[in-house]
Amino acid sequence: MPRSRLPPHSTRVDGTLFMLLVTRMHRWKTVALTTAAVLVGLAAPTLTATPASATTTAYDSTYYKNAVGKTGTSLKSSLHTIISTGVTKISYAAVWDALKVTDQDPNNSNNVILLYSGVSRAKSLNGGDVGDWNREHTWAKSHGDFGEVVGPGTDLHHLRPADVQVNSIRGNLDFDNGGSAVTNGGGSTVDSDSFAPRAADRGDVARMILYMAVRYEGDDGFADLEPNEKVGNGSNPYMGKLSVLKAWSEADPPSAFEENRNNVIYNTYQHNRNPFIDHPEWVEAIW
């Protein structure tokens, strides 16, 4: 029989060549698997989400200095103190003239821009008749039963001019998606238990509601106002739906009109700010 060829550097000793080869193959396999694992680790690094950049404003080192860097209840508490300190309150009658300044049409100084519909209407048409505009409490005044009293009932950060009929349709409904189109509502919708503003006003509405929840915490003789996940809150001091309001705030960031309004209220009237216009990311930081 022909003699078998031995691998280089091998020696036949009573059949031990087979075991030697098996041992070497096992070692080669171990090295290969280890190398592959290292290469996989290099090729597929762990992916981590990059958090959204925080907004910075000229007020961070002064007005908001005690809030910057905080989250959750600590942030909410600090903001409550900040926006409740040194506030000038106005009467309900004075709201008429204030809205003519805060909501002035940037393209027509004789007009105001109406919430919900987006219509530009003459400042002189304020009143209660069809075709007029009136004072809309974005946080419905029956939710907490504060009415038109000086304080939450006259706070310009949630009072806006609105068409009389559209305002009546909204009534004291909570906010949620869905429903049928509101006549002359600019794209707003309504159903039996909720109202949704036109897309361009949804972020504004969300930030006004959340401002009220931080400003009025029940320590000033008024109800503790809070957002929740319900509609049909009635006279309870709640406004829904929080998840929808958060989504609206994210989808419709502050506009130049909204930012200017915040500045006018701060500089000319109440001397406090809506923090969610200056720092939209604080919505998620708290809720």
KEKE-3310 file (N, C-alpha, C; in steps of 0.2 Angstrom, whole numbers, plus 5000, padded with zeros to 4 digits):
npx = (5004:5002:5012:5005:5005:5012:5008:5018:5030:5025:5023:5021:5016:5011:4997:4994:4994:4982:4975:4983:4980:4967:4967:4974:4965:4954:4960:4963:4949:4944:4952:4948:4934:4935:4941:4932:4921:4927:4928:4914:4910:4917:4911:4898:4894:4886:4871:4865:4852:4852:4849:4836:4842:4843:4834:4840:4839:4839:4835:4839:4850:4845:4830:4826:4835:4835:4828:4834:4842:4835:4822:4806:4796:4803:4807:4795:4790:4800:4797:4784:4786:4794:4786:4775:4779:4780:4770:4759:4742:4728:4712:4696:4689:4700:4706:4701:4707:4721:4722:4721:4733:4742:4739:4739:4738:4752:4753:4743:4740:4728:4720:4716:4723:4713:4711:4710:4702:4711:4708:4710:4704:4695:4700:4691:4679:4676:4666:4649:4641:4636:4649:4658:4672:4677:4683:4692:4693:4706:4710:4696:4685:4676:4682:4687:4681:4684:4679:4678:4686:4699:4715:4717:4706:4708:4721:4732:4740:4733:4721:4713:4709:4694:4683:4666:4656:4663:4670:4659:4655:4666:4665:4666:4673:4685:4701:4705:4709:4700:4683:4670:4671:4672:4661:4667:4679:4692:4698:4697:4690:4676:4668:4656:4662:4674:4686:4696:4709:4713:4727:4738:4737:4737:4749:4751:4739:4741:4753:4748:4738:4747:4755:4745:4743:4755:4756:4745:4743:4735:4739:4735:4723:4715:4709:4719:4725:4726:4733:4725:4721:4708:4692:4678:4678:4671:4666:4677:4694:4703:4710:4709:4716:4731:4741:4738:4739:4753:4758:4753:4760:4773:4772:4769:4778:4784:4779:4784:4774:4768:4779:4782:4770:4772:4783:4777:4767:4775:4784:4775:4762:4759:4771:4777:4782:4777:4784:4785:4784:4797:4805:4801:4805:4803:4791:4790:4800:4794:4781)
npy = (4994:5012:5024:5036:5054:5064:5079:5094:5096:5086:5070:5053:5043:5030:5032:5045:5056:5060:5065:5076:5084:5087:5094:5105:5111:5114:5124:5134:5136:5142:5154:5160:5162:5171:5182:5186:5190:5201:5209:5211:5218:5230:5234:5236:5247:5253:5261:5277:5288:5305:5318:5332:5348:5360:5375:5391:5407:5425:5427:5418:5419:5428:5430:5417:5410:5402:5391:5385:5370:5361:5348:5340:5340:5348:5358:5363:5368:5379:5387:5391:5399:5409:5414:5419:5429:5447:5451:5460:5463:5465:5472:5465:5473:5480:5471:5471:5483:5479:5467:5472:5477:5466:5456:5462:5463:5460:5465:5474:5487:5492:5481:5465:5448:5434:5421:5403:5405:5413:5424:5441:5455:5471:5481:5489:5481:5475:5466:5459:5455:5446:5444:5452:5452:5444:5441:5427:5414:5404:5393:5387:5397:5391:5379:5376:5386:5400:5411:5428:5435:5445:5440:5423:5424:5435:5434:5438:5429:5418:5423:5428:5436:5432:5426:5429:5419:5408:5407:5404:5391:5384:5385:5378:5367:5354:5350:5341:5330:5328:5327:5338:5351:5368:5381:5394:5393:5392:5380:5374:5361:5352:5341:5332:5333:5339:5351:5356:5367:5376:5371:5379:5386:5377:5373:5386:5386:5374:5378:5389:5383:5375:5384:5390:5380:5379:5392:5394:5386:5383:5390:5403:5407:5403:5389:5374:5372:5360:5350:5335:5318:5318:5322:5332:5338:5347:5358:5355:5358:5355:5352:5344:5336:5330:5323:5325:5339:5340:5334:5343:5355:5351:5349:5361:5373:5388:5404:5419:5428:5423:5424:5438:5442:5437:5444:5457:5456:5454:5465:5476:5474:5463:5459:5446:5430:5418:5403:5392:5396:5402:5392:5378:5365:5362:5358:5344:5341:5343:5336)
npz = (5000:4997:5005:5016:5015:5026:5035:5035:5047:5056:5065:5064:5077:5083:5079:5084:5077:5072:5083:5086:5075:5077:5089:5085:5075:5083:5091:5080:5077:5088:5089:5077:5080:5091:5085:5075:5084:5089:5078:5074:5085:5083:5071:5074:5083:5099:5098:5102:5107:5102:5113:5111:5108:5120:5122:5122:5130:5131:5144:5152:5161:5170:5173:5172:5180:5191:5187:5176:5171:5179:5181:5180:5195:5202:5193:5189:5201:5203:5192:5194:5205:5199:5189:5196:5204:5207:5199:5189:5190:5180:5176:5171:5162:5157:5149:5136:5129:5131:5123:5111:5109:5112:5103:5090:5073:5063:5051:5049:5058:5063:5066:5074:5076:5076:5088:5084:5072:5064:5058:5052:5060:5063:5076:5082:5082:5094:5105:5107:5097:5082:5071:5078:5089:5104:5121:5123:5135:5135:5144:5150:5159:5168:5172:5186:5190:5191:5184:5179:5187:5194:5191:5188:5179:5172:5166:5154:5147:5144:5138:5124:5108:5100:5087:5090:5087:5085:5097:5105:5100:5104:5118:5134:5131:5133:5126:5111:5098:5082:5076:5068:5055:5061:5057:5049:5056:5052:5050:5062:5073:5080:5092:5102:5115:5114:5108:5094:5089:5074:5064:5065:5077:5087:5095:5101:5109:5117:5125:5132:5140:5148:5154:5162:5171:5178:5183:5192:5206:5217:5228:5230:5233:5223:5213:5211:5196:5184:5170:5162:5157:5152:5144:5145:5158:5165:5178:5186:5191:5179:5163:5148:5133:5141:5134:5121:5120:5123:5111:5102:5105:5102:5088:5083:5085:5094:5086:5078:5080:5092:5101:5101:5107:5120:5124:5124:5134:5145:5146:5145:5152:5162:5167:5168:5161:5149:5151:5142:5130:5129:5132:5124:5126:5140:5142:5140:5149:5161:5160)
capx = (5000:5006:5013:5002:5009:5011:5008:5024:5032:5021:5026:5017:5018:5005:4991:4993:4994:4975:4973:4987:4977:4960:4969:4976:4959:4950:4963:4961:4942:4943:4955:4943:4928:4936:4943:4925:4917:4930:4926:4907:4910:4919:4907:4891:4894:4880:4868:4861:4848:4854:4843:4835:4845:4839:4833:4843:4836:4842:4832:4841:4854:4842:4823:4825:4841:4833:4825:4838:4845:4830:4817:4801:4792:4808:4807:4788:4790:4804:4794:4778:4788:4796:4780:4770:4782:4781:4765:4754:4736:4723:4705:4693:4688:4706:4708:4699:4713:4727:4722:4722:4741:4746:4737:4739:4740:4758:4752:4738:4739:4721:4717:4719:4722:4708:4713:4706:4700:4716:4705:4712:4698:4696:4701:4685:4674:4675:4659:4646:4637:4639:4654:4662:4677:4677:4688:4692:4697:4708:4708:4689:4684:4672:4686:4690:4676:4687:4675:4681:4690:4706:4720:4716:4700:4711:4728:4733:4744:4728:4716:4714:4703:4691:4676:4660:4652:4668:4671:4653:4655:4671:4662:4671:4676:4692:4705:4707:4709:4694:4677:4668:4674:4669:4660:4672:4684:4699:4701:4696:4685:4673:4663:4652:4665:4681:4688:4703:4710:4717:4734:4743:4735:4737:4754:4749:4734:4745:4757:4744:4735:4752:4756:4740:4744:4761:4755:4740:4745:4731:4742:4734:4715:4711:4710:4725:4724:4731:4730:4724:4720:4701:4688:4672:4680:4666:4669:4683:4700:4707:4709:4712:4720:4738:4745:4737:4742:4760:4759:4752:4766:4779:4771:4768:4783:4782:4780:4786:4768:4768:4785:4781:4765:4775:4787:4773:4764:4780:4786:4770:4757:4759:4778:4779:4782:4775:4790:4784:4786:4804:4808:4796:4807:4801:4784:4792:4804:4789:4776)
capy = (5000:5018:5027:5042:5060:5068:5086:5096:5096:5081:5064:5048:5040:5025:5035:5051:5062:5062:5069:5082:5088:5089:5099:5112:5113:5117:5130:5138:5138:5147:5160:5163:5165:5177:5187:5188:5193:5208:5213:5212:5223:5236:5236:5238:5251:5254:5267:5280:5294:5312:5322:5338:5354:5365:5382:5396:5414:5431:5428:5412:5421:5432:5428:5409:5407:5397:5385:5382:5364:5357:5344:5337:5344:5354:5363:5366:5373:5385:5391:5394:5405:5414:5418:5422:5435:5453:5451:5466:5461:5470:5471:5461:5478:5482:5466:5473:5487:5475:5462:5476:5478:5460:5452:5466:5461:5463:5468:5479:5490:5493:5474:5460:5442:5430:5414:5398:5406:5416:5430:5448:5459:5477:5482:5492:5477:5471:5466:5452:5453:5442:5448:5455:5447:5445:5439:5420:5411:5397:5389:5389:5399:5386:5374:5379:5391:5407:5417:5434:5438:5447:5434:5418:5427:5441:5433:5439:5424:5413:5427:5429:5438:5426:5427:5428:5413:5402:5406:5401:5384:5381:5385:5376:5361:5352:5350:5334:5329:5325:5331:5341:5357:5373:5386:5400:5392:5392:5373:5371:5355:5351:5336:5333:5334:5342:5356:5357:5373:5375:5368:5385:5388:5371:5374:5391:5384:5370:5382:5393:5379:5373:5390:5391:5374:5381:5398:5393:5380:5383:5394:5411:5408:5400:5382:5372:5370:5355:5346:5328:5314:5317:5327:5332:5339:5351:5363:5353:5362:5351:5353:5339:5330:5332:5320:5329:5346:5339:5333:5350:5359:5348:5349:5368:5377:5396:5408:5426:5432:5421:5427:5445:5443:5435:5450:5463:5455:5454:5472:5482:5473:5458:5458:5439:5427:5411:5399:5387:5400:5403:5385:5373:5358:5362:5354:5337:5341:5343:5331)
capz = (5000:4997:5011:5017:5016:5033:5035:5037:5055:5059:5066:5066:5083:5085:5078:5088:5072:5072:5089:5085:5070:5080:5093:5081:5072:5088:5092:5075:5077:5094:5087:5072:5083:5095:5080:5072:5089:5090:5072:5075:5090:5080:5066:5076:5090:5102:5096:5108:5104:5104:5115:5108:5111:5125:5120:5126:5129:5135:5151:5156:5167:5175:5174:5173:5182:5197:5184:5171:5173:5183:5178:5184:5200:5204:5188:5189:5207:5202:5187:5198:5209:5195:5185:5201:5208:5204:5193:5189:5187:5177:5177:5165:5157:5154:5144:5129:5126:5131:5118:5105:5108:5112:5097:5084:5066:5061:5044:5049:5065:5065:5067:5079:5074:5080:5089:5081:5065:5061:5054:5054:5061:5066:5083:5084:5082:5100:5108:5108:5091:5076:5067:5083:5093:5111:5125:5124:5140:5133:5150:5151:5166:5172:5174:5192:5192:5193:5181:5176:5193:5193:5192:5182:5175:5168:5164:5147:5144:5141:5135:5117:5104:5096:5084:5095:5086:5086:5104:5108:5099:5108:5125:5139:5130:5133:5119:5109:5091:5079:5076:5062:5054:5064:5053:5049:5061:5050:5051:5069:5073:5086:5093:5108:5121:5113:5102:5091:5085:5068:5066:5066:5084:5092:5099:5106:5114:5122:5129:5136:5145:5152:5158:5168:5176:5182:5187:5197:5210:5223:5234:5230:5234:5217:5212:5208:5189:5181:5164:5163:5151:5151:5141:5149:5165:5168:5183:5189:5189:5175:5156:5144:5135:5141:5129:5114:5121:5122:5104:5098:5107:5098:5081:5081:5089:5095:5081:5079:5083:5099:5105:5102:5112:5126:5126:5126:5141:5150:5146:5146:5156:5168:5169:5169:5155:5148:5150:5137:5124:5129:5132:5123:5129:5147:5142:5141:5155:5167:5159)
cpx = (5004:5006:5009:5006:5007:5012:5015:5025:5027:5025:5021:5019:5012:4998:4989:4993:4987:4973:4977:4983:4970:4962:4970:4970:4955:4953:4962:4954:4941:4946:4950:4937:4929:4938:4936:4921:4920:4928:4919:4907:4912:4915:4900:4891:4887:4877:4864:4858:4851:4848:4842:4839:4841:4839:4837:4840:4840:4840:4835:4846:4851:4835:4822:4831:4840:4829:4829:4842:4841:4825:4811:4797:4796:4807:4800:4787:4794:4800:4788:4781:4790:4791:4775:4773:4782:4776:4761:4748:4732:4716:4702:4691:4694:4709:4707:4705:4719:4727:4723:4729:4744:4744:4736:4741:4747:4758:4747:4737:4732:4717:4720:4718:4718:4711:4707:4704:4706:4714:4708:4705:4699:4696:4694:4679:4674:4669:4656:4641:4640:4644:4659:4668:4676:4683:4688:4696:4700:4707:4701:4688:4680:4676:4690:4686:4679:4683:4680:4685:4697:4711:4719:4711:4703:4718:4728:4737:4739:4722:4717:4708:4700:4684:4671:4657:4657:4669:4665:4653:4660:4668:4667:4673:4683:4695:4707:4706:4702:4688:4676:4671:4669:4667:4664:4677:4691:4702:4700:4690:4682:4669:4659:4655:4672:4681:4695:4704:4713:4724:4739:4742:4736:4743:4753:4744:4737:4749:4754:4741:4741:4755:4752:4741:4750:4760:4750:4740:4740:4734:4740:4726:4711:4713:4717:4723:4729:4728:4729:4722:4712:4698:4682:4673:4675:4669:4675:4689:4705:4705:4713:4713:4727:4742:4744:4740:4750:4762:4758:4758:4772:4778:4771:4772:4781:4783:4782:4780:4768:4773:4784:4776:4768:4779:4782:4769:4769:4783:4781:4764:4758:4766:4780:4778:4779:4782:4791:4785:4794:4808:4803:4798:4805:4795:4786:4796:4800:4784:4778)
cpy = (5006:5021:5034:5048:5063:5075:5088:5097:5091:5074:5059:5044:5036:5029:5042:5057:5064:5067:5076:5087:5091:5095:5106:5115:5117:5124:5136:5141:5143:5154:5164:5166:5171:5183:5190:5192:5200:5212:5215:5218:5230:5238:5238:5241:5252:5261:5270:5286:5300:5316:5329:5343:5358:5372:5386:5403:5419:5431:5422:5414:5425:5430:5421:5406:5402:5391:5382:5376:5359:5353:5342:5342:5350:5360:5367:5370:5379:5389:5394:5400:5410:5418:5421:5428:5441:5454:5457:5463:5466:5467:5468:5467:5480:5477:5468:5477:5483:5470:5466:5477:5471:5456:5456:5463:5464:5467:5473:5482:5491:5487:5470:5453:5437:5423:5409:5399:5409:5422:5437:5452:5466:5477:5485:5487:5472:5471:5459:5451:5449:5447:5452:5450:5449:5441:5431:5418:5404:5392:5391:5391:5395:5380:5376:5384:5398:5413:5422:5438:5440:5442:5429:5420:5432:5440:5433:5433:5418:5417:5429:5432:5433:5428:5425:5421:5407:5401:5403:5393:5381:5380:5383:5369:5360:5351:5343:5334:5326:5330:5334:5348:5363:5378:5392:5399:5391:5385:5370:5365:5355:5345:5337:5335:5337:5347:5355:5363:5372:5374:5373:5388:5383:5372:5380:5389:5379:5374:5387:5389:5377:5378:5391:5386:5375:5387:5398:5386:5379:5386:5401:5412:5405:5393:5380:5369:5365:5351:5338:5325:5313:5323:5327:5334:5344:5357:5361:5357:5359:5353:5347:5341:5332:5329:5323:5336:5345:5338:5340:5355:5357:5350:5357:5373:5385:5399:5415:5430:5430:5424:5434:5446:5442:5441:5456:5462:5456:5462:5477:5480:5469:5458:5451:5436:5420:5407:5394:5390:5401:5397:5380:5366:5357:5358:5347:5336:5340:5337:5325)
cpz = (5000:5003:5011:5018:5022:5032:5037:5045:5059:5060:5068:5072:5085:5085:5081:5083:5072:5077:5089:5081:5073:5085:5090:5078:5077:5090:5087:5075:5083:5092:5082:5075:5087:5090:5077:5077:5090:5084:5072:5080:5087:5075:5068:5083:5093:5100:5101:5104:5107:5107:5112:5112:5115:5122:5125:5125:5133:5142:5155:5162:5172:5177:5176:5177:5188:5194:5179:5174:5177:5178:5183:5189:5202:5199:5188:5195:5206:5197:5190:5202:5205:5192:5189:5205:5204:5199:5194:5186:5185:5177:5171:5160:5154:5149:5137:5126:5126:5125:5111:5103:5107:5106:5091:5078:5064:5054:5043:5056:5067:5067:5072:5075:5079:5081:5086:5074:5061:5057:5057:5055:5065:5073:5086:5085:5088:5103:5108:5102:5086:5072:5072:5085:5100:5115:5127:5130:5137:5138:5152:5158:5170:5175:5180:5194:5195:5189:5178:5182:5191:5195:5186:5177:5170:5165:5157:5144:5142:5138:5128:5113:5100:5093:5089:5094:5087:5093:5107:5106:5103:5116:5130:5138:5131:5126:5117:5101:5089:5079:5069:5061:5057:5058:5054:5055:5059:5049:5057:5068:5080:5086:5100:5114:5120:5108:5100:5087:5078:5069:5068:5074:5089:5097:5104:5111:5120:5127:5134:5142:5150:5156:5164:5173:5180:5186:5193:5200:5216:5229:5234:5231:5228:5217:5209:5201:5186:5175:5166:5157:5149:5147:5146:5157:5168:5172:5187:5187:5184:5168:5153:5137:5135:5136:5122:5115:5120:5114:5100:5099:5103:5091:5079:5086:5089:5088:5083:5083:5091:5104:5106:5107:5119:5129:5128:5133:5146:5151:5148:5151:5163:5171:5171:5162:5155:5146:5144:5130:5123:5129:5131:5126:5136:5147:5144:5147:5162:5166:5155)
residu = (MET:PRO:ARG:SER:ARG:LEU:PRO:PRO:HIS:SER:THR:ARG:VAL:ASP:GLY:THR:LEU:PHE:MET:LEU:LEU:VAL:THR:ARG:MET:HIS:ARG:TRP:LYS:THR:VAL:ALA:LEU:THR:THR:ALA:ALA:VAL:LEU:VAL:GLY:LEU:ALA:ALA:PRO:THR:LEU:THR:ALA:THR:PRO:ALA:SER:ALA:THR:THR:THR:ALA:TYR:ASP:SER:THR:TYR:TYR:LYS:ASN:ALA:VAL:GLY:LYS:THR:GLY:THR:SER:LEU:LYS:SER:SER:LEU:HIS:THR:ILE:ILE:SER:THR:GLY:VAL:THR:LYS:ILE:SER:TYR:ALA:ALA:VAL:TRP:ASP:ALA:LEU:LYS:VAL:THR:ASP:GLN:ASP:PRO:ASN:ASN:SER:ASN:ASN:VAL:ILE:LEU:LEU:TYR:SER:GLY:VAL:SER:ARG:ALA:LYS:SER:LEU:ASN:GLY:GLY:ASP:VAL:GLY:ASP:TRP:ASN:ARG:GLU:HIS:THR:TRP:ALA:LYS:SER:HIS:GLY:ASP:PHE:GLY:GLU:VAL:VAL:GLY:PRO:GLY:THR:ASP:LEU:HIS:HIS:LEU:ARG:PRO:ALA:ASP:VAL:GLN:VAL:ASN:SER:ILE:ARG:GLY:ASN:LEU:ASP:PHE:ASP:ASN:GLY:GLY:SER:ALA:VAL:THR:ASN:GLY:GLY:GLY:SER:THR:VAL:ASP:SER:ASP:SER:PHE:ALA:PRO:ARG:ALA:ALA:ASP:ARG:GLY:ASP:VAL:ALA:ARG:MET:ILE:LEU:TYR:MET:ALA:VAL:ARG:TYR:GLU:GLY:ASP:ASP:GLY:PHE:ALA:ASP:LEU:GLU:PRO:ASN:GLU:LYS:VAL:GLY:ASN:GLY:SER:ASN:PRO:TYR:MET:GLY:LYS:LEU:SER:VAL:LEU:LYS:ALA:TRP:SER:GLU:ALA:ASP:PRO:PRO:SER:ALA:PHE:GLU:GLU:ASN:ARG:ASN:ASN:VAL:ILE:TYR:ASN:THR:TYR:GLN:HIS:ASN:ARG:ASN:PRO:PHE:ILE:ASP:HIS:PRO:GLU:TRP:VAL:GLU:ALA:ILE:TRP)
# end
